[in-house]
């Protein structure tokens, strides 16, 4: 058998042929094609079809030819153009000649089945087209050939228009098919061969190359899942199948398996003879919706599990405000069981006077779908009305629809009672402060005056609030203003106690001498939080002092005058003693009245801390379950605001408790009557050495007692003086150095001198005076204490009529020197 030379056959064919690749580049043509297009081979090979034969891209002929090529490339099937008008260029650039053509485009495939070329068979029908027009003329209108040609061209034109309409309709339908929001595919024959599949379908199945392949071959993993059986049943029975949330596991091109949930329809396609010829597949991937629904159900279950164990009262309501859930704490509050929740009328437990306070914000929040917070009284199961704070937020579904409100109820009855008790205590404080003769004032840490008692306004006669801030300086005598302001600025900077005498304008217009004193109050870190001060009228005492000075300058003219002045002085001193006694009594009353509400606040703070732990646990569970349930405001309240507020309350109450204890201690010591008795100092200090023997042993230190003269004094005061000094010496020994503490004494005649010497850390010389001030300490604060020990010691020494001083070198040790009268009596007691 001879081999056929297809290349020679192609070239010798009398029919015009041209070969183009898939980019429409001309690869070759036969001689018949060159003759009919009046072209040369070298002018065509390698050029794009539309470059070799240019036309207007917007013209009908251009679109018609390009659409035919694109259809062949897309569908890989032949396409025929019955009639197309397409001008071709004349040789030598002489212009274009109008031609009419009939063309067939046929796809060519290689051995692998891949489409590689398109063969165009072109027939020039220009002469036949012209005969049609000639048939309309009078010369040929009656001839039979004219009728035949006219009918032929009419049919050709009709076929062309029908094909064009079908092409446009097919393109439109394919566009709709591809852009459909759901997935679609068409299966043909009993083997269910894919003939069409839109992009959504290809995305679901996770692969591209399925057209022309049976389902069993294209998607082998679905065979065992029953989907091919469903297709067979639909094909055999002609009955459609509708699936809802059907699970399918598909294998992606990467090899990974992916689970989907699908809503779909298998719709049979019937041929003209009524037989099933294929199946149309249409549906939607509802995997995300399915997972969201399952997650929501799990979230609801976890929420209810957590909510039932929450220490706070939780509730949920529907769109009409009806409760559909109350947690265990809330049900116990109202005394109902879970079955009664749907029909429970919670509004009936609301106090009649709080209707508007609750229903006003609640109604507005329900209408606007926003959060609200309010307080109202509800009747508890035992019949008692309790004050409840409600914090509620709107709930929304996955589609954004309003579902109702969710809220937290907190019983704040005890908190409100504690706040009222504190306000009552403050009122009592103001009442006491306004009832004493001294002028009392207070400032912020920066020195801004923001409080004066009523006695200040009665004394000065100025309107309330007119001396706030720096306006107080205007009340001083012009000659005293700069000095008073300078001393005050220095104290604000250094933190030293304020002590000054100046002339203050009385309501009568007279400038009277007063003694101004102020002490700073510090927090645990040593920062000043407030200044509290007093002004004592010493005008009469000042005048007495001036008169005494004048009398001395006149050389004490008469003994009678001297006694009179001394009497006046004693009288004024007595008045000052009475004033001091009044201050001590005021301090005792204030500390006693402040302690009662402080104890309540500390107790309620502990309860709040317990509740805060429960809230934090609940918050952590909710965040683990579904973080979207937590609003930024709720997160900030639980993680920052609530712990910070409780911590602030706790630190403030601890500080206040220490201050009250210090005030009580000093007040009690100031009121105690001294009881002089002979004291053997050697025995007293030996007893104190035994009391610190354990601390001395732990630190490897020794306490040495040398010659110690006896005295007659108040035993308790002397024990406290030396007990504090020895305890401090032990406490502040230098680590790593063998501690040595020596107590020695010396008889000075009418007085005795004692020295307590140690080799401890030492004290900075700039702190020699400050360490004796109330609430002041020196050096590293690594030992317990409130800064009242040395202040107490100095107060006791002064009351016994003695003095105390200190000398020290940092790192070398300190020596405290106490000088006391050898003997005191009740009449000689000094305050």
ZAMARGU-4260 file (C-alpha; in steps of 0.2 Angstrom, whole numbers, plus 5000, padded with zeros to 4 digits):
<rodrens>
0) 5000/5000/5000 | 5007/5017/4995 | 5009/5031/5007 | 4998/5047/5004 | 5008/5063/5003
5) 4996/5074/5012 | 5007/5090/5010 | 5006/5088/4991 | 4988/5084/4992 | 4985/5100/5002
10) 4995/5111/4990 | 4987/5104/4974 | 4969/5105/4981 | 4958/5116/4970 | 4949/5122/4986
15) 4957/5137/4995 | 4964/5132/5012 | 4974/5142/5025 | 4981/5135/5042 | 4982/5146/5057
20) 4988/5142/5075 | 4978/5146/5091 | 4984/5164/5091 | 4977/5166/5074 | 4995/5167/5066
25) 4995/5161/5048 | 5006/5145/5047 | 5003/5140/5029 | 4991/5140/5014 | 4989/5131/4997
30) 4990/5139/4980 | 4972/5140/4978 | 4971/5151/4993 | 4984/5163/4986 | 4975/5164/4970
35) 4958/5168/4977 | 4965/5181/4989 | 4977/5189/4976 | 4992/5187/4989 | 5009/5180/4990
40) 5015/5167/5002 | 5029/5177/5009 | 5017/5191/5013 | 5006/5180/5024 | 5016/5167/5033
45) 5020/5172/5051 | 5007/5186/5051 | 4991/5187/5061 | 4975/5184/5051 | 4968/5201/5055
50) 4985/5210/5051 | 4986/5201/5034 | 4968/5205/5030 | 4964/5220/5041 | 4946/5227/5044
55) 4938/5238/5056 | 4937/5229/5074 | 4920/5237/5076 | 4913/5231/5060 | 4900/5216/5059
60) 4912/5206/5047 | 4927/5208/5059 | 4916/5202/5074 | 4908/5188/5064 | 4925/5181/5059
65) 4933/5183/5076 | 4918/5175/5085 | 4919/5160/5073 | 4938/5157/5077 | 4935/5160/5096
70) 4921/5147/5096 | 4932/5134/5088 | 4946/5137/5101 | 4933/5137/5115 | 4922/5122/5110
75) 4935/5113/5099 | 4921/5109/5086 | 4920/5115/5068 | 4910/5131/5064 | 4903/5137/5047
80) 4900/5154/5041 | 4887/5153/5027 | 4890/5171/5021 | 4902/5185/5026 | 4906/5201/5018
85) 4925/5204/5020 | 4936/5215/5009 | 4954/5210/5004 | 4968/5221/4999 | 4973/5223/4981
90) 4991/5219/4975 | 5003/5233/4975 | 4993/5243/4988 | 4980/5248/4975 | 4966/5248/4989
95) 4953/5235/4994 | 4941/5225/4984 | 4924/5220/4991 | 4922/5201/4992 | 4909/5189/4999
100) 4914/5172/5006 | 4908/5156/5013 | 4920/5149/5026 | 4922/5133/5037 | 4934/5133/5052
105) 4939/5115/5057 | 4950/5111/5073 | 4966/5100/5070 | 4973/5090/5085 | 4990/5082/5088
110) 4993/5064/5093 | 4990/5068/5112 | 4973/5075/5108 | 4978/5093/5110 | 4971/5106/5098
115) 4985/5114/5089 | 4979/5122/5073 | 4963/5128/5064 | 4960/5124/5045 | 4950/5137/5036
120) 4941/5132/5020 | 4936/5148/5011 | 4925/5149/4996 | 4923/5165/4986 | 4904/5168/4983
125) 4906/5186/4977 | 4899/5182/4959 | 4885/5173/4966 | 4881/5187/4977 | 4881/5199/4963
130) 4870/5188/4953 | 4857/5190/4967 | 4857/5209/4964 | 4856/5206/4945 | 4841/5195/4947
135) 4832/5210/4953 | 4835/5219/4937 | 4822/5219/4923 | 4834/5210/4911 | 4835/5194/4922
140) 4820/5195/4933 | 4809/5183/4923 | 4822/5170/4919 | 4822/5154/4929 | 4840/5154/4933
145) 4838/5171/4942 | 4824/5164/4952 | 4835/5149/4957 | 4850/5161/4962 | 4839/5173/4971
150) 4831/5159/4982 | 4848/5152/4985 | 4855/5168/4992 | 4840/5172/5001 | 4841/5155/5010
155) 4860/5158/5013 | 4857/5175/5021 | 4843/5168/5032 | 4854/5154/5038 | 4868/5167/5041
160) 4856/5178/5052 | 4850/5163/5061 | 4867/5157/5065 | 4872/5174/5071 | 4857/5175/5082
165) 4861/5158/5089 | 4879/5163/5092 | 4874/5178/5101 | 4861/5170/5111 | 4873/5155/5115
170) 4887/5168/5121 | 4874/5177/5132 | 4868/5161/5140 | 4886/5155/5143 | 4890/5172/5151
175) 4875/5170/5162 | 4880/5152/5166 | 4898/5157/5170 | 4893/5171/5181 | 4879/5162/5191
180) 4882/5163/5210 | 4879/5145/5212 | 4888/5130/5204 | 4882/5122/5188 | 4887/5108/5177
185) 4879/5098/5163 | 4881/5079/5162 | 4878/5069/5146 | 4873/5051/5143 | 4872/5036/5156
190) 4891/5038/5160 | 4887/5056/5166 | 4901/5064/5155 | 4904/5082/5159 | 4900/5094/5144
195) 4898/5110/5154 | 4904/5116/5171 | 4905/5134/5177 | 4919/5142/5187 | 4909/5140/5204
200) 4908/5121/5200 | 4926/5119/5196 | 4931/5129/5212 | 4920/5117/5223 | 4928/5101/5215
205) 4945/5108/5216 | 4951/5104/5198 | 4950/5110/5180 | 4952/5096/5168 | 4935/5088/5169
210) 4926/5092/5152 | 4923/5077/5142 | 4927/5065/5156 | 4914/5054/5166 | 4910/5058/5184
215) 4918/5041/5189 | 4934/5046/5181 | 4935/5065/5185 | 4929/5063/5203 | 4933/5045/5208
220) 4932/5050/5227 | 4913/5053/5226 | 4909/5035/5219 | 4910/5028/5236 | 4900/5042/5244
225) 4884/5037/5234 | 4883/5052/5222 | 4885/5041/5206 | 4871/5030/5212 | 4860/5045/5214
230) 4865/5051/5196 | 4861/5033/5190 | 4844/5034/5198 | 4839/5051/5191 | 4845/5046/5174
235) 4835/5030/5175 | 4819/5036/5183 | 4818/5054/5176 | 4814/5060/5193 | 4825/5075/5200
240) 4834/5073/5217 | 4835/5088/5229 | 4849/5087/5242 | 4850/5099/5258 | 4866/5101/5267
245) 4873/5085/5260 | 4891/5081/5266 | 4904/5077/5252 | 4923/5075/5254 | 4932/5080/5238
250) 4951/5078/5234 | 4959/5093/5228 | 4972/5094/5214 | 4986/5096/5228 | 4980/5079/5236
255) 4972/5087/5251 | 4955/5081/5256 | 4942/5095/5259 | 4925/5093/5267 | 4910/5102/5260
260) 4891/5104/5263 | 4880/5106/5248 | 4863/5111/5243 | 4860/5104/5226 | 4848/5098/5213
265) 4850/5084/5200 | 4838/5089/5186 | 4836/5076/5172 | 4838/5083/5154 | 4825/5076/5141
270) 4829/5074/5123 | 4815/5077/5110 | 4809/5059/5110 | 4806/5061/5129 | 4821/5050/5134
275) 4833/5056/5148 | 4849/5062/5138 | 4858/5070/5153 | 4857/5078/5170 | 4859/5096/5174
280) 4868/5099/5191 | 4864/5116/5201 | 4867/5120/5219 | 4876/5131/5232 | 4891/5127/5244
285) 4884/5130/5261 | 4899/5123/5270 | 4903/5140/5279 | 4884/5142/5284 | 4884/5124/5291
290) 4900/5127/5301 | 4893/5143/5308 | 4877/5135/5313 | 4886/5121/5322 | 4898/5134/5330
295) 4883/5144/5335 | 4875/5129/5343 | 4891/5124/5352 | 4894/5142/5358 | 4876/5143/5365
300) 4879/5127/5374 | 4896/5132/5381 | 4888/5149/5386 | 4874/5142/5396 | 4887/5130/5404
305) 4898/5144/5409 | 4884/5156/5414 | 4876/5143/5426 | 4892/5143/5436 | 4895/5162/5435
310) 4894/5171/5452 | 4885/5186/5444 | 4867/5187/5438 | 4865/5185/5419 | 4850/5186/5408
315) 4845/5186/5390 | 4829/5193/5382 | 4820/5192/5365 | 4815/5206/5353 | 4800/5210/5364
320) 4810/5211/5380 | 4803/5195/5387 | 4816/5185/5397 | 4821/5168/5388 | 4836/5164/5399
325) 4841/5167/5417 | 4856/5159/5425 | 4856/5150/5441 | 4861/5166/5451 | 4847/5176/5444
330) 4834/5162/5446 | 4840/5161/5465 | 4838/5179/5467 | 4820/5179/5461 | 4816/5162/5468
335) 4811/5153/5452 | 4815/5137/5443 | 4821/5136/5426 | 4805/5129/5419 | 4796/5146/5425
340) 4808/5157/5415 | 4798/5159/5399 | 4782/5165/5408 | 4791/5174/5422 | 4786/5193/5424
345) 4802/5201/5430 | 4794/5218/5429 | 4782/5214/5444 | 4798/5213/5455 | 4803/5231/5451
350) 4801/5244/5465 | 4786/5256/5460 | 4797/5271/5462 | 4810/5264/5450 | 4799/5261/5435
355) 4805/5275/5425 | 4823/5273/5430 | 4823/5256/5422 | 4810/5256/5409 | 4816/5272/5401
360) 4834/5267/5397 | 4828/5249/5393 | 4814/5255/5380 | 4826/5267/5372 | 4840/5253/5370
365) 4827/5241/5363 | 4822/5254/5350 | 4839/5259/5345 | 4848/5242/5348 | 4861/5250/5359
370) 4868/5246/5376 | 4862/5254/5392 | 4867/5254/5411 | 4855/5259/5425 | 4851/5255/5443
375) 4835/5250/5451 | 4828/5241/5466 | 4821/5223/5463 | 4812/5213/5476 | 4822/5197/5481
380) 4814/5181/5484 | 4814/5184/5503 | 4804/5200/5500 | 4818/5213/5503 | 4821/5226/5489
385) 4839/5226/5484 | 4848/5239/5473 | 4854/5231/5457 | 4865/5238/5443 | 4861/5232/5426
390) 4873/5233/5411 | 4865/5226/5395 | 4871/5225/5377 | 4861/5221/5361 | 4863/5203/5353
395) 4863/5201/5334 | 4861/5186/5323 | 4874/5180/5310 | 4864/5190/5297 | 4864/5206/5308
400) 4846/5204/5314 | 4842/5210/5332 | 4839/5196/5343 | 4836/5205/5360 | 4847/5210/5375
405) 4860/5201/5386 | 4864/5208/5402 | 4873/5207/5419 | 4864/5211/5436 | 4875/5215/5451
410) 4868/5217/5468 | 4876/5233/5474 | 4865/5236/5490 | 4880/5234/5502 | 4891/5245/5492
415) 4878/5259/5492 | 4876/5257/5511 | 4895/5258/5513 | 4896/5274/5502 | 4882/5282/5513
420) 4891/5277/5529 | 4906/5285/5522 | 4897/5301/5517 | 4889/5302/5535 | 4906/5300/5542
425) 4913/5314/5532 | 4898/5325/5538 | 4902/5320/5556 | 4921/5325/5553 | 4915/5342/5546
430) 4904/5344/5560 | 4918/5341/5573 | 4930/5351/5563 | 4918/5366/5563 | 4915/5364/5581
435) 4933/5367/5588 | 4941/5384/5590 | 4956/5381/5579 | 4957/5386/5560 | 4959/5370/5550
440) 4963/5369/5532 | 4969/5356/5519 | 4978/5357/5502 | 4982/5346/5487 | 5000/5339/5485
445) 5004/5355/5475 | 4998/5367/5489 | 4982/5371/5481 | 4970/5376/5496 | 4953/5367/5494
450) 4946/5365/5511 | 4944/5377/5526 | 4933/5373/5542 | 4919/5385/5547 | 4930/5392/5560
455) 4941/5399/5547 | 4927/5409/5538 | 4920/5414/5555 | 4937/5421/5560 | 4942/5430/5544
460) 4924/5435/5539 | 4928/5431/5520 | 4915/5422/5509 | 4917/5403/5507 | 4928/5398/5493
465) 4936/5415/5492 | 4953/5410/5499 | 4954/5394/5489 | 4970/5391/5479 | 4984/5404/5481
470) 4971/5417/5487 | 4975/5413/5505 | 4991/5423/5504 | 4981/5439/5502 | 4975/5436/5520
475) 4992/5440/5528 | 4999/5456/5534 | 5008/5464/5519 | 5025/5463/5528 | 5022/5445/5531
480) 5016/5439/5514 | 5033/5436/5505 | 5040/5427/5520 | 5025/5416/5523 | 5024/5412/5504
485) 5043/5408/5503 | 5042/5396/5518 | 5027/5387/5511 | 5035/5385/5494 | 5051/5378/5503
490) 5040/5365/5512 | 5031/5360/5496 | 5047/5357/5488 | 5056/5348/5502 | 5041/5340/5510
495) 5046/5347/5527 | 5033/5351/5540 | 5026/5369/5539 | 5029/5380/5554 | 5028/5399/5555
500) 5021/5414/5564 | 5012/5428/5554 | 4999/5441/5556 | 4982/5436/5549 | 4968/5448/5545
505) 4953/5446/5557 | 4935/5449/5552 | 4937/5465/5562 | 4951/5471/5550 | 4964/5469/5564
510) 4979/5459/5559 | 4982/5446/5573 | 4997/5434/5576 | 4993/5416/5572 | 5004/5400/5573
515) 5003/5391/5556 | 5007/5372/5556 | 5005/5359/5543 | 5010/5341/5540 | 5011/5331/5524
520) 5002/5314/5522 | 5011/5302/5511 | 5007/5286/5502 | 5016/5269/5504 | 5029/5275/5491
525) 5032/5291/5501 | 5023/5303/5489 | 5014/5317/5497 | 4995/5315/5494 | 4988/5329/5505
530) 4993/5343/5517 | 4983/5346/5533 | 4986/5362/5543 | 4980/5373/5557 | 4981/5391/5562
535) 4981/5395/5581 | 4977/5413/5587 | 4993/5417/5597 | 4990/5436/5597 | 4987/5437/5615
540) 5002/5426/5619 | 5012/5436/5607 | 5007/5452/5615 | 5011/5444/5632 | 5028/5439/5626
545) 5031/5457/5619 | 5026/5464/5636 | 5037/5452/5645 | 5052/5457/5634 | 5048/5475/5637
550) 5047/5473/5655 | 5064/5464/5655 | 5071/5478/5645 | 5065/5490/5658 | 5075/5480/5670
555) 5060/5471/5678 | 5054/5488/5686 | 5043/5479/5700 | 5041/5462/5706 | 5023/5464/5706
560) 5023/5469/5687 | 5034/5454/5684 | 5022/5442/5693 | 5007/5449/5684 | 5015/5447/5667
565) 5021/5429/5672 | 5003/5426/5677 | 4997/5432/5660 | 5010/5421/5652 | 5005/5406/5662
570) 4986/5410/5658 | 4990/5410/5640 | 5001/5394/5641 | 4986/5386/5650 | 4975/5391/5636
575) 4987/5383/5623 | 4987/5367/5634 | 4968/5367/5633 | 4969/5370/5614 | 4982/5356/5613
580) 4970/5345/5623 | 4956/5349/5612 | 4967/5344/5597 | 4971/5328/5605 | 4952/5325/5609
585) 4948/5330/5591 | 4961/5317/5584 | 4954/5303/5595 | 4936/5307/5590 | 4940/5308/5571
590) 4950/5292/5571 | 4937/5283/5581 | 4922/5289/5569 | 4933/5286/5553 | 4937/5268/5559
595) 4919/5261/5559 | 4915/5265/5540 | 4933/5260/5536 | 4930/5243/5543 | 4915/5241/5532
600) 4924/5247/5517 | 4938/5235/5520 | 4925/5221/5522 | 4916/5226/5506 | 4932/5227/5497
605) 4936/5209/5501 | 4919/5204/5495 | 4922/5214/5479 | 4938/5205/5476 | 4930/5189/5478
610) 4917/5194/5465 | 4930/5201/5454 | 4939/5184/5454 | 4923/5175/5449 | 4919/5189/5435
615) 4937/5186/5429 | 4935/5167/5428 | 4918/5170/5419 | 4926/5182/5407 | 4941/5170/5403
620) 4928/5156/5399 | 4918/5168/5388 | 4934/5173/5379 | 4939/5155/5376 | 4921/5151/5370
625) 4918/5165/5358 | 4928/5181/5359 | 4915/5190/5348 | 4903/5191/5363 | 4915/5202/5372
630) 4914/5221/5368 | 4929/5232/5370 | 4920/5241/5384 | 4917/5225/5393 | 4935/5219/5390
635) 4942/5236/5397 | 4930/5235/5412 | 4935/5217/5417 | 4954/5217/5413 | 4958/5235/5418
640) 4945/5246/5426 | 4938/5234/5440 | 4955/5227/5446 | 4962/5245/5446 | 4947/5252/5456
645) 4948/5238/5469 | 4967/5240/5470 | 4965/5258/5473 | 4951/5255/5487 | 4962/5242/5495
650) 4978/5253/5496 | 4968/5268/5501 | 4960/5259/5516 | 4976/5251/5521 | 4985/5268/5521
655) 4970/5276/5530 | 4970/5262/5544 | 4989/5265/5547 | 4986/5284/5549 | 4971/5281/5560
660) 4981/5270/5571 | 4996/5282/5572 | 4984/5296/5576 | 4976/5286/5590 | 4993/5281/5597
665) 4999/5299/5598 | 4982/5305/5605 | 4982/5292/5619 | 5000/5295/5624 | 4996/5314/5624
670) 4981/5311/5636 | 4990/5299/5648 | 4994/5306/5665 | 5012/5304/5670 | 5016/5293/5685
675) 5034/5297/5692 | 5043/5283/5702 | 5061/5278/5706 | 5068/5268/5691 | 5083/5257/5691
680) 5090/5260/5674 | 5101/5245/5674 | 5087/5233/5678 | 5075/5241/5666 | 5088/5240/5651
685) 5093/5222/5656 | 5074/5217/5654 | 5074/5226/5637 | 5090/5216/5632 | 5081/5200/5635
690) 5066/5205/5624 | 5078/5208/5609 | 5089/5193/5613 | 5082/5182/5599 | 5084/5196/5586
695) 5102/5199/5592 | 5106/5181/5591 | 5099/5180/5573 | 5110/5195/5568 | 5125/5189/5578
700) 5125/5205/5587 | 5128/5210/5606 | 5120/5224/5617 | 5132/5231/5630 | 5126/5240/5646
705) 5138/5251/5655 | 5136/5263/5670 | 5118/5269/5670 | 5113/5282/5683 | 5095/5280/5690
710) 5081/5293/5689 | 5064/5297/5695 | 5052/5297/5680 | 5037/5289/5672 | 5042/5271/5670
715) 5031/5267/5654 | 5037/5283/5645 | 5055/5278/5649 | 5053/5260/5643 | 5045/5266/5627
720) 5059/5278/5624 | 5073/5266/5626 | 5063/5252/5618 | 5061/5261/5602 | 5079/5267/5601
725) 5086/5249/5605 | 5074/5241/5593 | 5079/5253/5579 | 5097/5250/5582 | 5095/5231/5580
730) 5084/5233/5565 | 5096/5244/5555 | 5112/5235/5559 | 5123/5234/5544 | 5123/5217/5535
735) 5139/5207/5535 | 5146/5216/5550 | 5146/5210/5568 | 5133/5221/5577 | 5138/5230/5592
740) 5126/5241/5602 | 5132/5250/5618 | 5120/5260/5630 | 5130/5271/5643 | 5125/5285/5655
745) 5131/5300/5664 | 5125/5310/5679 | 5125/5328/5675 | 5118/5334/5692 | 5100/5339/5690
750) 5099/5329/5674 | 5106/5313/5667 | 5112/5309/5650 | 5111/5292/5641 | 5119/5287/5624
755) 5113/5273/5613 | 5127/5269/5601 | 5128/5257/5586 | 5139/5252/5572 | 5124/5250/5559
760) 5120/5259/5543 | 5121/5276/5549 | 5110/5291/5545 | 5113/5305/5532 | 5116/5322/5541
765) 5102/5330/5531 | 5090/5318/5539 | 5095/5322/5557 | 5080/5333/5560 | 5067/5325/5548
770) 5068/5307/5556 | 5059/5315/5571 | 5045/5321/5561 | 5029/5311/5560 | 5028/5299/5546
775) 5046/5302/5540 | 5059/5289/5538 | 5077/5289/5531 | 5088/5279/5520 | 5082/5262/5511
780) 5065/5258/5516 | 5067/5239/5518 | 5061/5237/5536 | 5043/5238/5542 | 5037/5254/5550
785) 5025/5269/5548 | 5038/5283/5552 | 5030/5287/5569 | 5043/5278/5581 | 5055/5292/5583
790) 5042/5306/5582 | 5034/5297/5597 | 5051/5296/5606 | 5054/5314/5604 | 5036/5318/5610
795) 5039/5307/5626 | 5056/5315/5629 | 5049/5332/5628 | 5035/5328/5639 | 5047/5321/5652
800) 5056/5338/5651 | 5071/5332/5641 | 5079/5333/5624 | 5085/5320/5611 | 5098/5322/5597
805) 5107/5311/5585 | 5125/5311/5577 | 5130/5299/5564 | 5140/5294/5549 | 5134/5284/5534
810) 5140/5267/5534 | 5148/5269/5552 | 5134/5269/5564 | 5123/5281/5574 | 5123/5288/5592
815) 5106/5295/5600 | 5108/5306/5615 | 5094/5307/5627 | 5095/5320/5642 | 5081/5319/5655
820) 5078/5327/5672 | 5085/5317/5686 | 5068/5319/5694 | 5051/5325/5689 | 5034/5328/5698
825) 5016/5329/5693 | 5017/5348/5694 | 5032/5348/5683 | 5024/5339/5669 | 5028/5347/5652
830) 5017/5345/5637
</rodrens>
